[in-house]
Amino acid sequence: MTRIDCACGVCIELILDIHPNLIARVSGYVRFTIDERGNVLSASLARSAGFAELDQEVLALVHRASPVPAPPPGANRTITAPVRFSAR
């Protein structure tokens, strides 16, 4: 299960079927920007997981999670979060 936790209270989870020995070593970073209501405005890879299919799914996942909880006033709205994959 992939879990993305960030300062604005977002928690995103993704379950992937990948060999357990490989998935334990896969990680990356996603960067996304939200507006004052928590709508995801953009998402990009800060560091690739090393697999194009996983990278594409992480970006799609962030957009599917929109809207996320609204950030507090004055909070940074660009979030970089680690992405770690594990076998279920």
Secondary structure as UniProt FT lines:
FT   STRAND          2..5
FT   TURN            7..8
FT   STRAND          11..14
FT   HELIX           20..23
FT   TURN            24..25
FT   STRAND          27..34
FT   TURN            36..37
FT   STRAND          40..47
FT   HELIX           52..64
FT   TURN            73..74
FT   STRAND          78..84
//
